[in-house]
């Protein structure tokens, strides 16, 4: 009798585990905390490289207005005026921005 119940109980346990996994994935999403932190660190590195280009532009022109970045930086200049700028990277929920000069990477758009 014990052996005949073992197989159905294992199947029930697997079905419940699979159901709970699917529910968690739907509510939390597939992105882990480590992936989010890695994306933020990558954006901060991209912002640092782009900021060097912007500071060079400012030294040559006395303003940030008119500055552009090549696509290799993976960062967009959303706003640039006489004394400040806003850089943005990523899309959707992973969007980060940095107000400069001297700002820190923050989540969300400019």
N, C-alpha and C positions, 0 to 999 in steps of 0.2 A: 504494500500500500504506500509506503514512504517513497519508493522509487517512482511510482506512477504519478505522484504529485510534484516531484522535483522539477521536471521539465516544464509543466505549465506555470509553476511559480517563477522560474527563471524567465520565461517569456513575458510574464506580467511585469516583473521587475525591469526588464529591458524596455518594455513599452512605456512604463511610467517615467523612466529615466530619459528616454527619447522625447516624450511629451514635455517634460520640464526643461530640457535643453532648448527645444524649439521656442517655448514661451519666453525663456530668458533672452534668447537672441532677438526676438521680436521687440521686447521692451527695452533692452539695454543697447542692442546693436552690436555689430561685429568688431568695432574699434575698441581696442584695449587702452588702458591708461598709458602703457609703455609706448604704444603707437602715437598717441596724442603728444606725449612728452618729446618723442623723437621728432615729430613734425614741427613742434615749437622750437626745438634746438636748431633744426635745419633752417627754419625761417630766420632765426636770429643770426645765423651765419650768413645767409643771403643778404640780410639787411646790412650787416657789417661791411660786406664787400661792396654793396651798392652805395653805402654812405661814403666810402672813400672816393668814389667817382663824383658824387654830389659835392663833396668838400673841395675837390679839385676844380669843378665847374665854378663854384662860388669864388675860389681864389682868382680864377681867370676873369670872371665876369662881374663880380661884386653883387650877385643876386642868384637865387635858385630858379628864378623864372626862366622857362624855356629849356630846362634840362630834360634829357631823355636817357633812358637806359636800354642797352641792347637786350634782346630776349635771353641771352645766356645767364643773366642774373636771376631770372625767374621772379622778378619783383617789378611792380608797376609804380610809376610816380603818379599818384592820384591828384596831388595838389602840390604846387611849388610857387612860392611868391618871393618877395624881396628878402625875407629873413627866415623863412621856415619851409618845411616840406612834410608830406605824408607819403610813406611808402606802404604798399599793400602786397601781400603774397597769399596764395592759396585761393580756395573757392568754397562756397557753401559754409558748412559748420567749421571747416578748418581754416577759415580766413583769419589772418593776423595782419596787424599794421604797426607802424612805428612812426611817431611824430619826431621830427628832428629839427635841428641837429641835437644830438646827445640823448635822444629818447631811448626807451626800452620797448622791446616787442610786446604787444598786447593782443589779446584775442579780439576778434570782430573787425569789421571794415573801418576805413578812415572816417 
